[in-house]
Amino acid sequence: MPVREEVVIDANGVCGAARNPIDDVIASRLSCRQFSDSPVARSTIEQILRVARFAPSGANIQPWHVYVLAGAAKTEVSAALLHAYEREPGEHVSEYQYYATEFPEPYLSRRQEFGRLFYGSLGIEQSDAAARSRQTAKNFAFFGAPVGLIVTIDRRLAMGSWLDLGMFIQTMMLAAVGRGLQSCPQETLAKYHRILRPMLSIPAEQMVACGISMGHPREQARARLMPRADVEAFASFKGFEN
Ligand SMILES: Cc1cc2nc3c(=O)[nH]c(=O)nc-3n(C[C@H](O)[C@H](O)[C@H](O)COP(=O)(O)O)c2cc1C
Protein backbone atom coordinates (compact mmCIF):
# COMPACT_ATOMS: atom_id res chain seq x y z
CA MET A 1 0.00 0.00 0.00
CA PRO A 2 1.50 3.37 -0.91
CA VAL A 3 1.92 5.40 2.24
CA ARG A 4 2.28 9.14 1.89
CA GLU A 5 4.64 10.96 4.18
CA GLU A 6 3.91 14.22 5.97
CA VAL A 7 0.95 12.90 7.91
CA VAL A 8 -0.53 15.59 10.10
CA ILE A 9 -2.55 14.41 13.06
CA ASP A 10 -3.41 16.89 15.77
CA ALA A 11 -3.70 16.11 19.49
CA ASN A 12 -7.37 15.22 19.06
CA GLY A 13 -6.54 12.58 16.47
CA VAL A 14 -7.88 14.64 13.61
CA CYS A 15 -5.93 13.93 10.45
CA GLY A 16 -4.82 16.81 8.26
CA ALA A 17 -4.83 16.92 4.49
CA ALA A 18 -2.01 14.45 3.88
CA ARG A 19 -3.01 11.15 5.41
CA ASN A 20 -3.05 7.44 4.80
CA PRO A 21 -5.63 4.78 5.60
CA ILE A 22 -3.71 3.22 8.46
CA ASP A 23 -3.23 6.55 10.21
CA ASP A 24 -6.93 7.24 9.73
CA VAL A 25 -7.86 3.97 11.41
CA ILE A 26 -5.44 4.53 14.31
CA ALA A 27 -6.49 8.13 14.88
CA SER A 28 -10.21 7.43 14.65
CA ARG A 29 -10.23 4.67 17.27
CA LEU A 30 -11.66 6.00 20.49
CA SER A 31 -13.13 4.65 23.66
CA CYS A 32 -16.82 4.49 22.86
CA ARG A 33 -19.24 4.43 25.77
CA GLN A 34 -22.51 4.70 23.85
CA PHE A 35 -23.27 1.93 21.38
CA SER A 36 -26.26 1.47 19.14
CA ASP A 37 -28.10 -1.85 19.43
CA SER A 38 -27.35 -2.67 15.80
CA PRO A 39 -26.05 -6.26 15.94
CA VAL A 40 -22.56 -7.43 15.00
CA ALA A 41 -22.30 -10.81 13.29
CA ARG A 42 -20.18 -13.56 14.77
CA SER A 43 -18.35 -13.69 11.42
CA THR A 44 -17.29 -10.03 11.85
CA ILE A 45 -15.80 -10.74 15.28
CA GLU A 46 -14.10 -13.82 13.85
CA GLN A 47 -12.54 -11.68 11.12
CA ILE A 48 -11.34 -9.19 13.74
CA LEU A 49 -9.76 -11.97 15.79
CA ARG A 50 -8.28 -13.58 12.69
CA VAL A 51 -6.48 -10.39 11.72
CA ALA A 52 -5.53 -9.48 15.32
CA ARG A 53 -3.61 -12.77 15.50
CA PHE A 54 -0.91 -10.99 13.52
CA ALA A 55 -0.03 -8.84 16.52
CA PRO A 56 3.57 -9.58 17.49
CA SER A 57 4.59 -11.42 20.65
CA GLY A 58 7.98 -12.26 22.11
CA ALA A 59 9.10 -15.66 20.76
CA ASN A 60 5.69 -15.76 19.06
CA ILE A 61 4.07 -17.28 22.15
CA GLN A 62 0.73 -15.49 21.51
CA PRO A 63 -0.27 -15.32 25.17
CA TRP A 64 -3.86 -14.11 24.69
CA HIS A 65 -7.24 -15.72 25.16
CA VAL A 66 -10.59 -14.07 24.41
CA TYR A 67 -14.10 -14.97 25.56
CA VAL A 68 -16.62 -13.43 23.16
CA LEU A 69 -20.10 -12.71 24.51
CA ALA A 70 -23.29 -11.76 22.73
CA GLY A 71 -27.04 -12.21 23.19
CA ALA A 72 -28.25 -14.09 26.24
CA ALA A 73 -24.71 -15.02 27.34
CA LYS A 74 -23.72 -11.35 27.47
CA THR A 75 -26.95 -10.35 29.22
CA GLU A 76 -26.41 -13.01 31.89
CA VAL A 77 -22.82 -11.93 32.52
CA SER A 78 -23.80 -8.24 32.60
CA ALA A 79 -26.52 -8.92 35.17
CA ALA A 80 -24.14 -10.86 37.41
CA LEU A 81 -21.46 -8.16 37.18
CA LEU A 82 -23.94 -5.38 37.90
CA HIS A 83 -25.32 -7.31 40.86
CA ALA A 84 -21.80 -7.73 42.27
CA TYR A 85 -21.03 -4.04 41.69
CA GLU A 86 -24.19 -2.87 43.44
CA ARG A 87 -24.53 -5.44 46.21
CA GLU A 88 -20.94 -6.35 47.03
CA PRO A 89 -19.06 -3.05 47.12
CA GLY A 90 -15.39 -3.40 48.01
CA GLU A 91 -15.47 -7.19 47.74
CA HIS A 92 -14.07 -7.47 44.22
CA VAL A 93 -10.49 -6.59 43.36
CA SER A 94 -8.43 -7.26 40.30
CA GLU A 95 -5.71 -9.92 40.44
CA TYR A 96 -3.20 -7.36 39.20
CA GLN A 97 -2.59 -3.72 40.00
CA TYR A 98 -3.52 -1.54 37.05
CA TYR A 99 -2.92 1.92 38.53
CA ALA A 100 -0.03 3.18 40.62
CA THR A 101 -1.02 3.97 44.20
CA GLU A 102 0.21 7.53 43.67
CA PHE A 103 0.61 9.28 40.33
CA PRO A 104 3.72 11.44 39.87
CA GLU A 105 3.60 14.30 37.35
CA PRO A 106 2.81 14.55 34.50
CA TYR A 107 0.43 11.60 35.00
CA LEU A 108 -1.44 13.16 37.89
CA SER A 109 -2.35 16.22 35.82
CA ARG A 110 -3.36 14.06 32.87
CA ARG A 111 -5.59 11.92 35.03
CA GLN A 112 -7.20 15.05 36.47
CA GLU A 113 -7.74 16.38 32.95
CA PHE A 114 -9.32 13.04 32.01
CA GLY A 115 -11.76 13.39 34.92
CA ARG A 116 -12.66 16.96 33.97
CA LEU A 117 -13.20 16.11 30.29
CA PHE A 118 -14.94 12.79 30.84
CA TYR A 119 -17.40 13.78 33.55
CA GLY A 120 -17.76 17.26 32.02
CA SER A 121 -18.89 15.71 28.72
CA LEU A 122 -21.56 13.79 30.63
CA GLY A 123 -22.68 16.80 32.65
CA ILE A 124 -21.60 15.07 35.87
CA GLU A 125 -20.05 17.12 38.69
CA GLN A 126 -16.93 15.34 39.91
CA SER A 127 -18.22 15.74 43.46
CA ASP A 128 -21.42 13.85 42.53
CA ALA A 129 -20.45 10.34 43.67
CA ALA A 130 -23.88 8.84 42.90
CA ALA A 131 -23.82 10.06 39.29
CA ARG A 132 -20.25 8.84 38.84
CA SER A 133 -21.27 5.46 40.22
CA ARG A 134 -24.19 5.27 37.76
CA GLN A 135 -21.71 5.96 34.95
CA THR A 136 -19.34 3.25 36.24
CA ALA A 137 -22.25 0.80 36.30
CA LYS A 138 -22.59 1.19 32.52
CA ASN A 139 -19.28 -0.69 32.17
CA PHE A 140 -21.09 -3.86 33.22
CA ALA A 141 -23.68 -3.52 30.44
CA PHE A 142 -20.76 -3.13 28.00
CA PHE A 143 -22.13 0.38 27.42
CA GLY A 144 -24.98 -1.13 25.41
CA ALA A 145 -22.65 -2.80 22.90
CA PRO A 146 -23.91 -5.99 21.25
CA VAL A 147 -20.58 -7.74 21.87
CA GLY A 148 -18.52 -7.98 25.03
CA LEU A 149 -15.09 -9.55 25.14
CA ILE A 150 -13.21 -10.79 28.18
CA VAL A 151 -9.46 -10.94 27.63
CA THR A 152 -7.30 -13.22 29.75
CA ILE A 153 -3.62 -14.10 30.02
CA ASP A 154 -1.85 -17.07 31.58
CA ARG A 155 -0.66 -16.01 35.05
CA ARG A 156 2.45 -18.21 34.74
CA LEU A 157 3.85 -15.84 32.13
CA ALA A 158 5.98 -12.80 32.99
CA MET A 159 5.42 -9.05 32.63
CA GLY A 160 6.80 -9.04 29.07
CA SER A 161 3.83 -11.07 27.89
CA TRP A 162 1.55 -8.23 29.02
CA LEU A 163 3.26 -6.10 26.35
CA ASP A 164 2.20 -8.72 23.82
CA LEU A 165 -1.32 -8.72 25.22
CA GLY A 166 -1.60 -4.94 24.93
CA MET A 167 -0.54 -5.08 21.29
CA PHE A 168 -3.09 -7.77 20.60
CA ILE A 169 -5.85 -5.77 22.26
CA GLN A 170 -4.98 -2.63 20.29
CA THR A 171 -4.85 -4.64 17.07
CA MET A 172 -8.33 -6.01 17.74
CA MET A 173 -9.64 -2.50 18.38
CA LEU A 174 -8.07 -1.20 15.16
CA ALA A 175 -9.45 -4.11 13.17
CA ALA A 176 -12.85 -3.18 14.60
CA VAL A 177 -12.47 0.43 13.37
CA GLY A 178 -11.61 -0.93 9.93
CA ARG A 179 -15.09 -2.48 9.94
CA GLY A 180 -16.95 0.63 11.08
CA LEU A 181 -17.05 -0.49 14.71
CA GLN A 182 -15.75 1.11 17.88
CA SER A 183 -14.74 -0.37 21.21
CA CYS A 184 -13.92 0.44 24.82
CA PRO A 185 -11.17 -1.42 26.70
CA GLN A 186 -12.28 -1.92 30.35
CA GLU A 187 -9.96 -2.73 33.21
CA THR A 188 -13.01 -2.29 35.49
CA LEU A 189 -14.20 -5.77 34.51
CA ALA A 190 -10.96 -7.43 35.69
CA LYS A 191 -12.09 -6.76 39.28
CA TYR A 192 -14.92 -9.25 38.82
CA HIS A 193 -12.83 -12.32 37.93
CA ARG A 194 -14.54 -14.32 40.71
CA ILE A 195 -17.86 -13.78 38.93
CA LEU A 196 -16.51 -14.26 35.41
CA ARG A 197 -14.42 -17.38 36.08
CA PRO A 198 -17.24 -19.86 36.77
CA MET A 199 -19.64 -18.28 34.27
CA LEU A 200 -17.15 -18.49 31.38
CA SER A 201 -15.25 -21.59 32.59
CA ILE A 202 -12.01 -19.60 32.73
CA PRO A 203 -9.27 -21.99 33.85
CA ALA A 204 -7.44 -21.26 37.11
CA GLU A 205 -4.17 -20.40 35.34
CA GLN A 206 -5.84 -17.62 33.33
CA MET A 207 -5.98 -14.12 34.79
CA VAL A 208 -8.68 -11.70 33.62
CA ALA A 209 -6.80 -8.73 32.13
CA CYS A 210 -9.72 -6.61 30.91
CA GLY A 211 -13.01 -6.52 29.09
CA ILE A 212 -13.77 -4.83 25.77
CA SER A 213 -17.11 -3.50 24.56
CA MET A 214 -17.50 -3.61 20.79
CA GLY A 215 -20.20 -2.46 18.41
CA HIS A 216 -21.50 0.40 16.29
CA PRO A 217 -21.07 3.79 17.98
CA ARG A 218 -24.08 6.01 18.54
CA GLU A 219 -23.90 9.25 16.59
CA GLN A 220 -23.14 11.32 19.69
CA ALA A 221 -20.23 9.02 20.61
CA ARG A 222 -18.27 9.41 17.40
CA ALA A 223 -16.16 12.40 18.40
CA ARG A 224 -12.80 12.12 20.13
CA LEU A 225 -12.87 13.49 23.65
CA MET A 226 -9.37 12.78 24.91
CA PRO A 227 -6.42 14.85 23.66
CA ARG A 228 -2.82 13.67 23.53
CA ALA A 229 0.44 15.25 24.59
CA ASP A 230 2.64 16.54 21.78
CA VAL A 231 5.42 14.31 20.47
CA GLU A 232 8.02 16.59 22.12
CA ALA A 233 6.57 15.66 25.51
CA PHE A 234 7.42 11.97 25.16
CA ALA A 235 10.06 11.50 22.45
CA SER A 236 13.74 12.37 22.39
CA PHE A 237 15.61 12.40 19.10
CA LYS A 238 19.33 12.06 18.62
CA GLY A 239 21.52 11.74 15.56
CA PHE A 240 19.17 13.22 12.97
CA GLU A 241 20.25 16.01 10.73
CA ASN A 242 18.53 19.38 11.32
C1 LIG B 1 -6.24 -1.06 29.44
C2 LIG B 1 -7.30 0.00 29.47
C3 LIG B 1 -8.32 -0.08 30.40
C4 LIG B 1 -9.36 0.86 30.40
N1 LIG B 1 -10.40 0.70 31.27
C5 LIG B 1 -11.51 1.49 31.14
C6 LIG B 1 -12.66 1.20 31.92
O1 LIG B 1 -12.69 0.29 32.74
N2 LIG B 1 -13.77 1.96 31.71
C7 LIG B 1 -13.78 2.99 30.79
O2 LIG B 1 -14.83 3.63 30.65
N3 LIG B 1 -12.69 3.30 30.05
C8 LIG B 1 -11.55 2.56 30.20
N4 LIG B 1 -10.45 2.79 29.41
C9 LIG B 1 -10.49 3.87 28.40
C10 LIG B 1 -9.58 5.05 28.72
O3 LIG B 1 -10.22 5.92 29.61
C11 LIG B 1 -9.26 5.76 27.37
O4 LIG B 1 -8.49 4.90 26.57
C12 LIG B 1 -8.48 7.05 27.56
O5 LIG B 1 -9.22 8.00 28.30
C13 LIG B 1 -8.11 7.67 26.20
O6 LIG B 1 -9.27 7.91 25.43
P1 LIG B 1 -9.47 7.23 24.00
O7 LIG B 1 -9.33 5.74 24.15
O8 LIG B 1 -10.87 7.63 23.60
O9 LIG B 1 -8.42 7.78 23.08
C14 LIG B 1 -9.36 1.93 29.46
C15 LIG B 1 -8.28 2.02 28.56
C16 LIG B 1 -7.28 1.08 28.56
C17 LIG B 1 -6.16 1.19 27.55
The ligand as an SDF file (V2000), in Angstrom:
LIG
                    3D

 31 33  0  0  0  0  0  0  0  0999 V2000
   -6.2360   -1.0630   29.4420 C   0  0  0  0  0  0  0  0  0  0  0  0
   -7.2960   -0.0010   29.4720 C   0  0  0  0  0  0  0  0  0  0  0  0
   -8.3200   -0.0750   30.4010 C   0  0  0  0  0  0  0  0  0  0  0  0
   -9.3640    0.8640   30.4000 C   0  0  0  0  0  0  0  0  0  0  0  0
  -10.4030    0.6990   31.2740 N   0  0  0  0  0  0  0  0  0  0  0  0
  -11.5050    1.4940   31.1440 C   0  0  0  0  0  0  0  0  0  0  0  0
  -12.6650    1.2040   31.9210 C   0  0  0  0  0  0  0  0  0  0  0  0
  -12.6930    0.2860   32.7380 O   0  0  0  0  0  0  0  0  0  0  0  0
  -13.7730    1.9560   31.7060 N   0  0  0  0  0  0  0  0  0  0  0  0
  -13.7820    2.9920   30.7930 C   0  0  0  0  0  0  0  0  0  0  0  0
  -14.8350    3.6340   30.6450 O   0  0  0  0  0  0  0  0  0  0  0  0
  -12.6870    3.2960   30.0540 N   0  0  0  0  0  0  0  0  0  0  0  0
  -11.5500    2.5570   30.1980 C   0  0  0  0  0  0  0  0  0  0  0  0
  -10.4500    2.7930   29.4130 N   0  0  0  0  0  0  0  0  0  0  0  0
  -10.4870    3.8680   28.3950 C   0  0  0  0  0  0  0  0  0  0  0  0
   -9.5750    5.0490   28.7160 C   0  0  0  0  0  0  0  0  0  0  0  0
  -10.2170    5.9150   29.6100 O   0  0  0  0  0  0  0  0  0  0  0  0
   -9.2630    5.7640   27.3680 C   0  0  0  0  0  0  0  0  0  0  0  0
   -8.4910    4.8990   26.5670 O   0  0  0  0  0  0  0  0  0  0  0  0
   -8.4840    7.0530   27.5560 C   0  0  0  0  0  0  0  0  0  0  0  0
   -9.2170    8.0000   28.3000 O   0  0  0  0  0  0  0  0  0  0  0  0
   -8.1050    7.6670   26.2030 C   0  0  0  0  0  0  0  0  0  0  0  0
   -9.2700    7.9070   25.4350 O   0  0  0  0  0  0  0  0  0  0  0  0
   -9.4670    7.2320   24.0030 P   0  0  0  0  0  0  0  0  0  0  0  0
   -9.3320    5.7410   24.1540 O   0  0  0  0  0  0  0  0  0  0  0  0
  -10.8680    7.6330   23.5960 O   0  0  0  0  0  0  0  0  0  0  0  0
   -8.4230    7.7790   23.0840 O   0  0  0  0  0  0  0  0  0  0  0  0
   -9.3600    1.9320   29.4570 C   0  0  0  0  0  0  0  0  0  0  0  0
   -8.2820    2.0220   28.5570 C   0  0  0  0  0  0  0  0  0  0  0  0
   -7.2770    1.0810   28.5560 C   0  0  0  0  0  0  0  0  0  0  0  0
   -6.1580    1.1920   27.5470 C   0  0  0  0  0  0  0  0  0  0  0  0
  1  2  1  0
  2  3  1  0
  2 30  2  0
  3  4  2  0
  4  5  1  0
  4 28  1  0
  5  6  2  0
  6  7  1  0
  6 13  1  0
  7  8  2  0
  7  9  1  0
  9 10  1  0
 10 11  2  0
 10 12  1  0
 12 13  2  0
 13 14  1  0
 14 15  1  0
 14 28  1  0
 15 16  1  0
 16 17  1  0
 16 18  1  0
 18 19  1  0
 18 20  1  0
 20 21  1  0
 20 22  1  0
 22 23  1  0
 23 24  1  0
 24 25  2  0
 24 26  1  0
 24 27  1  0
 28 29  2  0
 29 30  1  0
 30 31  1  0
M  END
$$$$
